[in-house]
Amino acid sequence: MRETSLPNRLYRGKVRDTYDMGDGYLLMVATDRISAFDVVLPTAIPQKGLVLSRMSAFWFRKTAHLIPNHLVGLADEPAIRKQFKGNKLFDQTPPEVARQAMVVRRAQRVNVECIARGYLAGSAWAEYRKDGTACGIPLPKGLQEGSRLPRPLFTPTTKAESGHDLNMTHEEVVKLVGAEVAAELEAKTVAIYNYANDYALGQGIVLADTKMEFGFVDGKLILIDELLTPDSSRFWDKAAYKPGQSQPNYDKQYVRDWLIQSGWNREPPAPALPTEVVERTRARYFEAYHKLTGQQLKA
């Protein structure tokens, strides 16, 4: 499901298509599109959106004691079908789309991508090798690729509509949202990361880093968008975890690695993915869902 075409579309993101249901509710559809290095790839990953919607719902419910979120329910849940029966958009949503969608409350988005890093990986590892820092934050000497950091880092970026997200300093976040909200964004991001990583470790997965988004409903800060999915997080195999190497993973790092090896310059257009990469990525996403939730997701 690469594209959706329902009425009242508000927004087409890299992965999600969002529709206005009215009365302060949105239908957020996780398509099977996949992005890497902030570019949407021409190849979709079959049923990836199914994993994303259900994984997000799992985590929104599991972290609700830490901060409220925008989730009302999965669009194919009986209670949600009953609640929104008669809603024009909802009644027009085909079952195959509803299966990959959430009904959420409409929020005023905070234009900051909130990233928590508990381990040294990705762009942070590349920067550390060069400058001894991660997103400008000094780190101890002698760390290796995949090393656990002394404490989780909050490394926000811009929320770019197109192109690449850019690192933000604390001062830039404060200038954008104010000191009080900036402090709350950092505290909630790190608290959610710590809670989720502790849980994931018990399920055999290391949560290396993750990104999340926030918004306001009735003046109150809540979690929005997706949460702790293989799209937005690095999930490593705990049993095989070993600092000093690229870690066996359950996320889209396999896609990133293939793209890097292909020689692509990280600017549009991106190359098409081979069938083997598509199939192995899909398997990783389904395995991540199974390990973290304890449930098998029916394809």
C-alpha positions as CSV (number, residue, x, y, z in Angstrom):
1,M,0.0,0.0,0.0
2,R,2.2,2.8,-1.3
3,E,-0.6,5.4,-1.8
4,T,-4.0,6.1,-0.3
5,S,-6.7,8.3,-1.8
6,L,-9.4,9.1,0.7
7,P,-11.2,12.5,0.8
8,N,-10.1,15.3,3.2
9,R,-6.4,14.6,3.1
10,L,-4.6,17.0,5.3
11,Y,-1.0,15.9,4.9
12,R,1.1,13.4,3.0
13,G,4.3,12.7,4.9
14,K,7.2,10.5,4.0
15,V,5.3,7.4,5.3
16,R,1.9,8.6,6.7
17,D,-1.2,9.9,5.0
18,T,-3.3,11.9,7.4
19,Y,-7.0,12.7,6.8
20,D,-9.4,15.0,8.6
21,M,-12.4,13.1,10.2
22,G,-13.8,16.3,11.7
23,D,-14.6,17.1,15.3
24,G,-10.9,17.1,16.2
25,Y,-10.1,13.6,15.0
26,L,-7.7,12.4,12.3
27,L,-7.3,9.2,10.4
28,M,-3.5,8.5,10.3
29,V,-2.6,5.8,7.7
30,A,0.8,4.2,7.9
31,T,1.6,3.3,4.2
32,D,4.2,0.9,3.1
33,R,6.5,3.7,1.9
34,I,10.0,3.7,3.4
35,S,12.4,6.6,3.7
36,A,16.1,6.7,4.3
37,F,18.4,9.7,4.7
38,D,15.2,11.9,4.6
39,V,14.3,10.7,1.1
40,V,11.3,8.5,0.2
41,L,12.5,5.4,-1.7
42,P,10.7,4.3,-4.9
43,T,10.3,0.8,-3.5
44,A,7.7,0.0,-0.8
45,I,8.0,-2.7,2.0
46,P,4.8,-4.8,1.9
47,Q,2.8,-4.5,5.1
48,K,5.3,-2.3,6.8
49,G,2.5,0.1,7.6
50,L,0.7,-2.7,9.4
51,V,3.7,-3.1,11.8
52,L,4.1,0.7,12.3
53,S,0.4,1.3,13.2
54,R,0.2,-1.6,15.6
55,M,3.7,-1.0,17.1
56,S,2.8,2.6,17.7
57,A,-0.5,1.7,19.4
58,F,1.3,-0.8,21.6
59,W,3.8,1.8,22.8
60,F,1.3,4.7,23.1
61,R,-0.7,2.5,25.5
62,K,2.3,1.3,27.4
63,T,3.7,4.8,28.0
64,A,0.5,6.6,28.7
65,H,1.4,6.8,32.4
66,L,4.4,8.9,31.5
67,I,2.6,11.4,29.2
68,P,-0.7,11.5,27.4
69,N,-0.8,10.8,23.6
70,H,-3.0,11.3,20.6
71,L,-4.1,7.7,20.1
72,V,-7.9,7.0,20.2
73,G,-7.5,3.5,18.8
74,L,-6.7,1.4,15.8
75,A,-9.1,2.0,13.0
76,D,-10.1,-1.7,12.6
77,E,-10.8,-2.3,16.3
78,P,-14.4,-3.1,17.0
79,A,-14.8,-0.4,19.6
80,I,-13.5,2.2,17.2
81,R,-15.6,1.0,14.3
82,K,-18.6,1.3,16.6
83,Q,-17.6,4.8,18.0
84,F,-17.1,6.3,14.5
85,K,-19.8,4.5,12.6
86,G,-21.6,7.2,10.6
87,N,-18.5,9.3,10.2
88,K,-18.4,10.0,6.4
89,L,-14.6,9.5,6.0
90,F,-14.4,6.6,8.4
91,D,-17.3,4.8,6.6
92,Q,-15.5,5.2,3.2
93,T,-12.2,3.7,4.5
94,P,-11.5,0.3,2.9
95,P,-10.7,-2.5,5.4
96,E,-7.2,-2.9,4.0
97,V,-6.5,0.8,4.7
98,A,-8.2,0.7,8.2
99,R,-5.9,-2.2,9.1
100,Q,-2.9,0.1,8.8
101,A,-4.5,3.2,10.4
102,M,-5.0,4.8,13.7
103,V,-7.7,7.3,14.8
104,V,-6.0,10.1,16.7
105,R,-6.8,13.4,18.2
106,R,-5.8,16.4,16.2
107,A,-2.9,18.4,17.8
108,Q,-0.9,21.5,17.2
109,R,2.5,20.0,16.4
110,V,5.7,21.2,18.0
111,N,8.2,21.6,15.1
112,V,11.1,19.8,16.8
113,E,12.1,16.2,16.2
114,C,13.0,14.9,19.7
115,I,15.7,12.3,19.6
116,A,17.1,10.3,22.5
117,R,20.4,8.4,22.1
118,G,21.4,5.8,24.6
119,Y,24.2,4.2,22.5
120,L,26.7,5.6,20.0
121,A,25.5,4.9,16.5
122,G,24.7,6.4,13.1
123,S,25.5,10.0,12.6
124,A,26.5,10.4,16.2
125,W,29.2,7.7,15.8
126,A,30.5,9.4,12.6
127,E,30.7,12.8,14.5
128,Y,32.4,11.2,17.5
129,R,35.1,9.7,15.4
130,K,35.8,13.1,13.9
131,D,35.4,15.5,16.8
132,G,34.8,13.5,20.0
133,T,31.3,14.8,20.2
134,A,27.7,13.7,19.4
135,C,25.5,16.5,18.1
136,G,27.9,18.9,19.6
137,I,27.9,17.3,23.0
138,P,31.4,16.3,24.3
139,L,31.7,12.6,25.1
140,P,34.4,10.6,27.0
141,K,37.4,9.3,25.0
142,G,37.7,5.7,24.1
143,L,34.1,4.9,23.1
144,Q,33.5,2.4,20.3
145,E,30.8,2.0,17.7
146,G,27.7,0.8,19.6
147,S,29.0,1.8,23.1
148,R,26.4,2.6,25.7
149,L,26.6,6.2,26.6
150,P,27.2,7.4,30.2
151,R,23.6,8.8,30.1
152,P,21.0,9.1,27.3
153,L,21.5,12.2,25.2
154,F,18.7,14.5,24.0
155,T,19.7,15.6,20.5
156,P,16.8,17.5,18.8
157,T,16.6,18.3,15.2
158,T,14.5,20.5,13.0
159,K,11.3,19.1,11.6
160,A,12.0,19.7,7.9
161,E,9.1,19.5,5.4
162,S,11.6,18.6,2.7
163,G,15.3,17.9,2.6
164,H,17.4,16.9,5.6
165,D,16.6,17.6,9.3
166,L,19.3,19.7,11.0
167,N,20.7,19.4,14.5
168,M,19.3,22.0,17.0
169,T,21.1,23.5,20.0
170,H,19.4,23.9,23.3
171,E,19.3,27.6,22.7
172,E,17.6,27.1,19.4
173,V,14.9,24.9,20.9
174,V,14.3,27.5,23.6
175,K,14.0,30.2,21.1
176,L,11.4,28.2,19.1
177,V,9.2,26.9,22.0
178,G,10.3,28.7,25.1
179,A,12.4,27.5,28.1
180,E,9.5,25.7,29.9
181,V,8.4,23.6,26.9
182,A,12.0,22.9,25.9
183,A,12.7,21.5,29.3
184,E,9.5,19.4,29.2
185,L,10.4,18.1,25.7
186,E,13.8,16.9,27.0
187,A,12.5,15.4,30.2
188,K,9.7,13.5,28.6
189,T,11.9,12.3,25.7
190,V,14.5,10.9,28.0
191,A,11.9,9.4,30.4
192,I,10.2,7.6,27.6
193,Y,13.5,6.3,26.2
194,N,14.6,5.0,29.6
195,Y,11.3,3.2,30.2
196,A,11.2,1.7,26.7
197,N,14.8,0.6,26.7
198,D,14.4,-1.1,30.1
199,Y,11.3,-2.9,28.8
200,A,13.0,-3.8,25.4
201,L,16.1,-5.3,27.1
202,G,13.7,-7.7,28.9
203,Q,12.4,-8.7,25.5
204,G,15.9,-9.3,24.0
205,I,16.2,-6.0,22.2
206,V,18.5,-3.0,22.8
207,L,16.9,0.3,22.0
208,A,19.9,2.2,20.8
209,D,18.1,5.5,19.9
210,T,14.7,6.7,18.9
211,K,12.9,9.9,17.8
212,M,9.5,11.1,18.8
213,E,7.2,14.1,18.2
214,F,5.0,16.1,20.5
215,G,2.1,18.4,20.1
216,F,-0.5,20.4,22.1
217,V,-4.1,19.5,22.7
218,D,-6.1,22.0,24.9
219,G,-2.8,23.6,26.0
220,K,-1.3,20.3,27.2
221,L,1.8,18.6,25.8
222,I,1.1,15.1,24.4
223,L,2.9,12.5,22.2
224,I,1.9,12.4,18.6
225,D,2.8,10.7,15.2
226,E,4.4,7.3,15.7
227,L,6.3,5.9,18.7
228,L,9.2,3.4,19.1
229,T,8.8,1.7,15.7
230,P,11.5,0.2,13.5
231,D,11.2,3.3,11.3
232,S,11.9,5.7,14.1
233,S,14.3,3.7,16.3
234,R,17.4,1.5,16.2
235,F,16.5,-1.9,17.6
236,W,19.5,-4.2,18.1
237,D,19.7,-7.9,19.0
238,K,20.6,-8.0,22.7
239,A,22.1,-11.5,22.4
240,A,24.5,-10.5,19.7
241,Y,25.2,-7.0,21.0
242,K,28.9,-6.2,21.2
243,P,30.5,-2.7,21.1
244,G,33.0,-2.1,18.4
245,Q,31.0,-3.4,15.4
246,S,27.8,-2.8,13.4
247,Q,25.1,-4.4,15.5
248,P,22.6,-7.1,14.2
249,N,19.3,-5.1,14.0
250,Y,15.6,-5.2,13.6
251,D,15.1,-1.9,11.9
252,K,15.8,-0.2,8.6
253,Q,19.5,-0.1,9.1
254,Y,19.7,-2.9,6.5
255,V,18.2,-0.6,4.0
256,R,20.6,2.2,4.9
257,D,23.6,-0.1,4.6
258,W,22.5,-1.3,1.2
259,L,22.0,2.3,0.0
260,I,25.4,3.3,1.2
261,Q,27.1,0.4,-0.5
262,S,25.2,1.2,-3.7
263,G,27.1,4.5,-3.9
264,W,23.9,6.6,-3.8
265,N,24.7,10.3,-2.9
266,R,21.7,10.5,-0.5
267,E,19.9,13.0,-2.7
268,P,16.7,12.4,-4.7
269,P,16.0,10.3,-6.6
270,A,16.9,7.2,-4.6
271,P,17.6,3.8,-6.3
272,A,15.0,1.0,-6.2
273,L,15.6,-1.7,-3.6
274,P,16.3,-5.3,-4.7
275,T,13.8,-8.0,-3.9
276,E,16.1,-9.6,-1.3
277,V,16.5,-6.2,0.6
278,V,12.7,-5.7,0.6
279,E,12.0,-9.2,1.9
280,R,14.7,-9.1,4.6
281,T,13.6,-5.7,5.8
282,R,10.0,-6.8,6.0
283,A,11.1,-9.9,8.0
284,R,13.0,-7.6,10.4
285,Y,10.0,-5.4,11.0
286,F,7.7,-8.4,11.8
287,E,10.3,-9.9,14.1
288,A,10.7,-6.6,16.0
289,Y,7.0,-6.5,16.6
290,H,6.9,-10.1,17.8
291,K,9.9,-9.7,20.1
292,L,8.6,-6.5,21.7
293,T,4.9,-7.3,22.0
294,G,5.0,-11.0,22.4
295,Q,2.4,-11.3,19.7
296,Q,2.6,-12.7,16.2
297,L,1.3,-10.3,13.6
298,K,-0.8,-12.0,10.9
299,A,0.3,-10.9,7.4
